[in-house]
Amino acid sequence: MKRIFFTFCLITTLFSCKEETETPKVIYEGGQAKAETKVKDTSSIKVADLPILMEGTKYLIHPVGDVRVYETNGKVYGSSKTNQVSYAISNYNRFEITGFFDNLNFQHIDSTSVSPLSDKKIQIQTATFLNTIASKTKKQIMVYSLVDSDTNKDGKVDQNDIKSLYISSISGQNFTKLSEEFQELIDWNIIEAQNRLYFRCIEDINKNGAFDKNDKVHYHYVNLLAEDWKVEVYTPN
């Protein structure tokens, strides 16, 4: 009987420890969500990938990010390889750039000047050129899924924080946030017949720091041909 009781206590303790180590996406102070900026990682170096030119556009896009390195016996090694530094920070698949990078620099093909997408600390995960909208309307637009603040307050801006939805012109200008603060982006898509971008986000209604079945899903759309990209709310259910 004592052995059964001891086993039960041990299992309970293990589950409790596991729950305590899970990191929520949002940390609240005084009932309010608070975001902080990341402390720079001194073990990394800033690099840019070779430029990307989306088909039908006139702007080179330079993904910029950090490569983590360490040194052993005078030789520098990348965190993902054993014998050399890996300088790739993004992947490119025709109309979309994916990865975990810090910024995008835009450069007109006839110019030497380069302009950053943002002057804030962010982590971009996808950057998508809306080629079908461009071919139909001649309006060239980029859509981004990214993290723009340290919502879980672990000192880093990364994939463990809330993901947001942004939009800009192909030049990187008019960089605009579409999703609401402290709402996690679920997904988005384009309806070409309406020239609209639809997206869903989830809100942490019960303020438990996690997104689960007890929270609320919000539905939005944006008229891509509008000048101000005003977000509209709709209710499909």
C-alpha positions, 0 to 999 in steps of 0.5 A: 500500500505504501509503495502504491501511494509513493508511486502515485505521489511520484507521478503527480510530482512529475506531471506538476514539474512538466506543467511548470516548465511549459512556456505560455505565449503571453505573460500578463502583469496586473491583468494586462499583457506586456511585450518586451524587446529582445536582448541582442545575442552576442554569439551571432553575426548579422548576414544577408542572403543573396538578393531575390527578385520576384517575377514581374517586379523591379525590387530586389529583396535581401533577407537579413538575419543572424548566424550563430557561431562558436569558436573552437581551437581558432576555427569558427563553426556554425550551429547547424554544421560541424565543419563550417558556418552555414550562412543561409538564413532563408528559403525561396520558392518562387513567390514566397520567402520562408525562414526565421530572419530579422528583416528584409531590405528592399532595393530598386533594380535601377538604384543603389539605395537599400531600405529596410522593411522595419526599424523594429526588432521582429522575426519574419517567418514568411514573406509572400508576393501576391502574384495573382493579384499583381497579374490581375490588378497590377498592384504589387503587394507583399504579405508577412507572418511575423513576430513583432514583440516578446509576448512571453517575456523570455528576452527573445522575439521568436517563434514562441511569441504571438505571430502577427499578420502584416502587409506592404507594397512590393517596395516594402513601403506602407508596412502595415499590421493587420492583426490585432495586438495579442491575437495569434494569427491562425491562417490567411488566404486570398479570394481573387474574385473579391480582391480580398485577403481573409484571415483568422486570429485567436484571442486569449479570452480567459487570460491563461497565457495559452491559446486553446478551445476556450478562447475566441476566434476572430474573422477579418478581411481586407480589400487589397485594392483600397488605399488604407488597407482597412481591416473589416470584421465578419462573422461566418458562424 
